[in-house]
């Protein structure tokens, strides 16, 4: 029996909102089988999506042997499913274990006659640019039939640094997040729940707290500018990475935390609107980055973004319209850019916010991205070469 025109999406705990929008967008064009976990059970993906909850819980507060059992059970279920599945396409969104997901799983999928895609969200894992990882990812990239990237910056890096043929790499833009009506809150409600005054200038740092995110520079510079702009407030919201806990504790002891509000935990989807609706700007003080899903979350709410001149940011930001750019890891440039942002975006202008939303939908719609992906899925295999 021949293969059918369904696609298997392997989430591997990648960003929930990204996976939701990707899967629901693709389901308009093809049947989607999502290999997910308990975190995906809350979503209504629609009739054309089948959720295979092979991962189960992601609870970290369990003994090591239970975590190991969950992982072994997950890969046993996944490998067995791939062997039996008649789906023609497998699309890996993230790799938890580079050798298992990038090599063994890929080889198994290829052995069963499937076309394997991998989305390169980061060229190399953050803070893990080692000779061993470069060697491993060169193998991983070569094993995939197709590599999907969201920016030309990533495409060129994969070609130049890993020697991957251009025909294997395709740019599909990162879609802007779809804000659900049920998640919308008023400005007044958002400010009230986050204990902010209506006239405060709120700077938002949102997302997973990790070493490369540049939180130290942000807090250092904020301590300077809050003396000049007395209504400036900083919100830091997101889950703390395990390998950043010690540095984060030192950071809290080193700096004055006056006018800084911390929400150090996983932020549920229903809460996201509170933070972005309350914010005047979203800040990404990253030391390294190819792109950021936070930018598209911010755009979805009409909030301008301050980001470094790295990766795809210069292409995604319209200066003084959708945000501002600064020189990476340059404190003076970052401080001056923050001051400029306060001057430009201090007034909550609905026209400016509407422009950002319309810009995002016109240039980064999930419908266009998923249509492009579907066309790649169904493309002839004549150019599938290692």
C-alpha positions as CSV (number, residue, x, y, z in Angstrom):
1,X,0.0,0.0,0.0
2,X,1.3,3.4,-0.9
3,X,2.1,6.3,1.4
4,X,-0.7,8.8,2.1
5,X,-0.5,12.6,2.1
6,X,-0.3,13.2,5.8
7,X,2.6,14.7,7.7
8,X,4.0,13.7,11.0
9,X,5.1,16.6,13.2
10,X,7.5,15.8,16.0
11,X,7.3,18.6,18.5
12,X,9.9,17.5,21.1
13,X,8.7,20.2,23.5
14,X,9.3,23.1,21.1
15,X,7.3,26.3,21.8
16,X,3.7,25.4,22.4
17,X,2.2,28.5,20.5
18,X,4.5,27.9,17.5
19,X,3.5,24.2,17.3
20,X,-0.2,25.1,17.7
21,X,-0.1,27.7,14.9
22,X,2.0,25.5,12.7
23,X,-0.2,22.4,13.1
24,X,-3.5,24.2,12.7
25,X,-2.2,26.1,9.7
26,X,-0.9,22.9,8.0
27,X,-4.2,21.1,8.7
28,X,-5.9,23.3,6.1
29,X,-3.8,21.6,3.5
30,X,-3.1,18.1,4.7
31,X,-3.8,15.6,7.5
32,X,-1.4,16.2,10.4
33,X,-0.2,13.7,13.0
34,X,1.3,15.5,16.0
35,X,3.7,13.6,18.2
36,X,3.3,15.5,21.4
37,X,2.8,15.4,25.1
38,X,0.4,16.4,27.9
39,X,1.0,20.1,27.1
40,X,-0.8,19.7,23.8
41,X,-3.9,18.1,25.2
42,X,-5.3,21.5,26.1
43,X,-5.5,22.6,22.4
44,X,-8.3,22.1,20.0
45,X,-6.4,21.4,16.8
46,X,-9.4,20.5,14.7
47,X,-10.7,17.5,12.9
48,X,-7.7,17.1,10.5
49,X,-5.2,16.7,13.3
50,X,-4.4,13.6,15.2
51,X,-2.5,14.0,18.5
52,X,-0.3,11.1,19.6
53,X,0.6,11.9,23.2
54,X,3.6,9.6,23.4
55,X,5.7,11.9,25.7
56,X,3.2,12.3,28.5
57,X,4.2,14.5,31.4
58,X,7.1,17.0,31.5
59,X,7.1,17.2,35.2
60,X,10.7,17.9,36.3
61,X,10.0,17.3,40.0
62,X,10.2,13.5,39.7
63,X,13.1,11.1,40.5
64,X,15.7,10.5,37.8
65,X,14.6,6.9,37.2
66,X,11.1,8.1,36.3
67,X,12.4,10.6,33.9
68,X,14.6,8.0,32.3
69,X,11.6,5.6,32.0
70,X,9.4,8.3,30.4
71,X,12.1,9.1,27.8
72,X,12.7,5.4,26.9
73,X,8.9,4.8,26.7
74,X,8.6,7.9,24.4
75,X,11.2,6.8,21.9
76,X,10.0,3.2,21.9
77,X,6.5,4.4,21.0
78,X,7.8,6.9,18.5
79,X,10.1,4.5,16.7
80,X,7.4,1.8,16.6
81,X,4.9,4.3,15.2
82,X,7.3,5.4,12.5
83,X,7.9,1.8,11.4
84,X,4.1,1.2,11.0
85,X,3.0,4.6,9.8
86,X,2.1,5.1,6.1
87,X,2.7,8.8,6.3
88,X,5.0,10.1,3.6
89,X,6.6,12.9,5.5
90,X,8.2,13.4,8.9
91,X,9.0,17.0,10.1
92,X,11.2,17.3,13.2
93,X,10.8,20.6,14.9
94,X,13.3,20.3,17.7
95,X,16.0,17.9,19.0
96,X,16.1,17.0,22.6
97,X,18.9,14.5,22.1
98,X,20.9,15.3,19.1
99,X,22.2,11.8,18.3
100,X,18.8,10.1,18.9
101,X,16.6,12.7,17.1
102,X,19.1,13.9,14.5
103,X,20.7,10.6,13.5
104,X,18.9,7.4,14.7
105,X,15.3,8.7,14.3
106,X,16.2,10.3,11.0
107,X,17.8,7.1,9.6
108,X,14.8,5.0,10.8
109,X,12.4,7.4,9.0
110,X,14.4,7.3,5.8
111,X,14.7,3.5,6.0
112,X,10.8,3.3,6.1
113,X,10.7,5.4,2.9
114,X,9.7,8.7,4.5
115,X,10.9,12.2,3.5
116,X,12.5,13.9,6.5
117,X,12.4,17.6,7.2
118,X,14.1,19.5,10.0
119,X,13.5,23.1,11.0
120,X,16.8,24.8,11.9
121,X,15.6,27.2,14.6
122,X,19.2,27.6,15.8
123,X,22.3,26.7,13.7
124,X,23.9,25.3,16.8
125,X,22.5,24.9,20.4
126,X,23.0,28.1,22.4
127,X,26.1,28.2,24.5
128,X,27.2,24.8,22.9
129,X,29.3,25.9,20.0
130,X,31.9,23.1,20.3
131,X,34.0,21.2,17.8
132,X,32.1,18.0,18.7
133,X,28.7,19.6,18.1
134,X,29.8,21.1,14.8
135,X,30.9,17.7,13.7
136,X,27.6,16.1,14.9
137,X,25.4,18.8,13.3
138,X,27.2,18.5,10.0
139,X,26.1,14.8,10.0
140,X,22.6,15.7,11.1
141,X,22.2,18.4,8.4
142,X,23.4,16.0,5.7
143,X,21.0,13.2,6.8
144,X,17.9,15.4,6.4
145,X,16.1,15.4,3.0
146,X,15.1,19.0,3.5
147,X,16.2,21.8,5.9
148,X,13.7,24.5,6.7
149,X,15.0,27.9,7.9
150,X,13.1,31.1,8.8
151,X,15.8,33.6,7.7
152,X,18.4,34.0,5.0
153,X,20.9,34.5,7.8
154,X,20.5,31.0,9.0
155,X,20.5,29.6,5.4
156,X,23.8,31.2,4.7
157,X,25.4,29.9,7.9
158,X,24.3,26.4,7.3
159,X,25.7,26.5,3.7
160,X,29.0,28.3,4.6
161,X,29.8,26.6,8.0
162,X,28.5,23.1,7.3
163,X,28.9,22.8,3.5
164,X,25.2,21.9,3.0
165,X,24.1,22.1,-0.7
166,X,21.8,25.1,-1.3
167,X,19.0,22.9,-2.9
168,X,18.4,21.2,0.5
169,X,17.6,24.4,2.3
170,X,14.4,26.4,2.0
171,X,13.3,29.6,3.6
172,X,9.8,29.6,5.1
173,X,9.1,32.6,7.2
174,X,8.3,32.3,10.9
175,X,4.6,33.0,11.2
176,X,3.2,35.7,13.5
177,X,1.3,34.2,16.5
178,X,-2.4,34.2,16.3
179,X,-3.9,35.9,19.4
180,X,-7.1,34.2,20.5
181,X,-10.0,36.4,21.4
182,X,-10.3,34.6,24.7
183,X,-6.8,35.8,25.6
184,X,-7.5,39.5,24.9
185,X,-7.5,41.8,27.9
186,X,-7.9,45.5,28.2
187,X,-5.0,47.8,28.9
188,X,-6.5,48.8,32.3
189,X,-7.0,45.2,33.3
190,X,-3.5,44.2,32.3
191,X,-1.9,47.1,34.2
192,X,-4.1,46.5,37.3
193,X,-3.3,42.8,37.5
194,X,0.4,43.4,37.0
195,X,0.3,46.2,39.6
196,X,1.5,48.9,37.1
197,X,0.2,52.4,36.9
198,X,-1.5,53.6,33.7
199,X,1.3,56.2,33.0
200,X,4.2,53.8,33.6
201,X,6.5,53.1,30.7
202,X,6.7,49.3,30.8
203,X,9.7,47.5,29.4
204,X,9.0,43.7,28.9
205,X,11.6,40.9,28.9
206,X,9.6,37.8,28.0
207,X,10.6,34.2,27.5
208,X,12.9,31.5,28.9
209,X,15.7,33.0,31.0
210,X,19.1,31.7,29.8
211,X,22.7,32.7,29.7
212,X,22.7,34.1,26.1
213,X,19.6,36.3,26.7
214,X,21.6,39.2,28.1
215,X,19.4,39.8,31.2
216,X,22.5,41.1,33.1
217,X,23.0,44.0,30.6
218,X,19.3,44.8,30.6
219,X,19.1,45.1,34.5
220,X,22.3,47.1,34.6
221,X,21.2,49.6,32.0
222,X,17.7,49.8,33.4
223,X,19.2,50.9,36.7
224,X,20.7,53.8,34.9
225,X,17.7,55.0,32.9
226,X,15.1,54.6,35.7
227,X,16.9,57.6,37.4
228,X,16.2,59.7,34.3
229,X,12.8,58.3,33.5
230,X,11.1,57.9,36.9
231,X,8.0,56.2,35.4
232,X,10.0,53.4,33.8
233,X,9.2,49.9,35.0
234,X,10.8,46.6,33.9
235,X,8.9,43.2,33.8
236,X,10.9,40.0,33.6
237,X,8.6,37.0,32.8
238,X,9.6,33.5,31.9
239,X,10.9,30.1,33.1
240,X,14.4,29.9,34.4
241,X,16.8,27.6,32.6
242,X,18.5,25.1,34.9
243,X,22.0,26.1,33.8
244,X,21.3,29.7,34.5
245,X,20.0,29.4,38.1
246,X,23.3,30.2,39.8
247,X,24.0,33.2,37.6
248,X,20.5,34.5,38.1
249,X,20.8,34.3,41.9
250,X,24.0,36.3,41.7
251,X,22.3,38.8,39.5
252,X,19.6,39.4,42.0
253,X,22.1,40.1,44.7
254,X,24.3,42.3,42.6
255,X,21.8,44.9,41.4
256,X,19.2,47.2,42.7
257,X,15.9,45.6,41.8
258,X,13.7,48.6,42.5
259,X,10.9,49.0,39.9
260,X,11.6,45.5,38.5
261,X,8.8,43.0,38.6
262,X,9.8,39.3,38.3
263,X,7.5,36.5,37.2
264,X,9.9,33.5,37.1
265,X,7.8,30.6,36.0
266,X,6.3,29.1,32.9
267,X,3.8,31.7,31.6
268,X,0.5,30.0,30.5
269,X,-1.0,31.0,27.2
270,X,-4.0,32.7,28.9
271,X,-1.6,34.9,30.8
272,X,0.5,36.0,27.8
273,X,-1.9,38.8,26.8
274,X,-1.5,40.4,30.3
275,X,2.2,41.0,29.7
276,X,2.2,42.2,26.1
277,X,-0.9,44.3,26.5
278,X,0.7,46.0,29.5
279,X,4.0,46.6,27.7
280,X,5.1,49.7,25.9
281,X,8.1,47.8,24.4
282,X,9.5,44.3,24.3
283,X,13.3,44.1,24.8
284,X,15.5,41.3,23.4
285,X,19.0,42.1,24.8
286,X,20.4,38.8,23.4
287,X,24.1,38.1,23.1
288,X,23.5,35.7,20.3
289,X,20.5,34.9,18.2
290,X,19.3,33.9,14.7
291,X,15.7,34.9,15.4
292,X,13.2,34.9,18.2
293,X,9.6,33.7,18.6
294,X,9.2,36.4,21.2
295,X,9.4,39.1,18.5
296,X,6.4,37.6,16.7
297,X,4.5,37.2,20.0
298,X,5.1,40.9,20.5
299,X,4.1,41.9,17.0
300,X,0.9,39.9,17.4
301,X,-0.1,42.3,20.2
302,X,1.1,45.4,18.4
303,X,4.1,45.9,20.7
304,X,7.4,47.3,19.2
305,X,10.6,45.3,19.7
306,X,14.1,46.4,20.7
307,X,16.6,43.9,19.4
308,X,20.3,43.5,18.5
309,X,21.6,43.7,14.9
310,X,21.9,40.0,14.8
311,X,20.5,37.2,12.6
312,X,17.1,38.0,11.1
313,X,16.3,41.0,13.3
314,X,17.5,43.7,10.9
315,X,15.1,42.2,8.3
316,X,12.2,41.8,10.7
317,X,12.3,45.3,12.3
318,X,11.3,48.5,10.6
319,X,13.2,51.2,12.6
320,X,11.0,53.6,14.5
321,X,7.9,51.8,13.2
322,X,8.0,48.3,14.6
323,X,11.0,48.7,16.9
324,X,14.6,49.7,17.1
325,X,18.0,48.0,16.7
326,X,21.2,48.3,18.8
327,X,24.8,47.0,18.5
328,X,25.1,43.5,20.1
329,X,26.6,43.5,23.6
330,X,27.3,47.2,23.4
331,X,26.0,48.8,26.6
332,X,26.2,52.4,25.3
333,X,24.3,51.5,22.1
334,X,21.7,49.6,24.1
335,X,21.2,52.4,26.6
336,X,20.9,55.0,23.9
337,X,18.4,52.8,22.0
338,X,16.3,52.3,25.2
339,X,16.2,56.1,25.7
340,X,15.2,56.6,22.1
341,X,12.5,53.9,22.5
342,X,11.0,55.7,25.6
343,X,10.8,58.9,23.6
344,X,9.2,57.3,20.5
345,X,6.9,54.8,22.1
346,X,6.0,56.4,25.4
347,X,2.5,57.3,24.1
348,X,0.2,54.4,23.7
349,X,-0.8,55.1,20.1
350,X,-3.4,52.7,18.7
351,X,-2.4,53.6,15.1
352,X,1.2,52.6,15.8
353,X,0.0,49.3,17.4
354,X,-2.3,48.6,14.5
355,X,0.5,49.2,12.0
356,X,2.7,46.6,13.8
357,X,-0.1,44.1,13.7
358,X,-0.9,44.7,10.1
359,X,2.8,44.6,9.2
360,X,3.1,41.3,10.9
361,X,0.1,39.7,9.3
362,X,1.0,41.0,5.8
363,X,4.6,39.7,6.0
364,X,4.5,36.8,8.4
365,X,1.2,35.0,8.2
366,X,1.0,31.4,9.1
367,X,-1.3,30.7,6.2
368,X,1.4,31.7,3.7
369,X,4.1,29.8,5.6
370,X,2.1,26.6,5.9
371,X,1.1,26.7,2.2
372,X,4.8,27.0,1.3
373,X,5.6,24.0,3.6
374,X,2.8,21.9,2.1
375,X,4.2,22.6,-1.4
376,X,7.6,21.4,-0.2
377,X,6.1,18.3,1.4
378,X,4.4,17.3,-1.9
379,X,7.4,18.2,-4.1
380,X,8.9,15.3,-6.2
381,X,11.7,13.4,-4.5
382,X,13.9,13.7,-7.6
383,X,16.3,16.1,-5.8
384,X,16.5,14.3,-2.5
385,X,20.2,13.6,-2.2
386,X,22.5,13.4,0.8
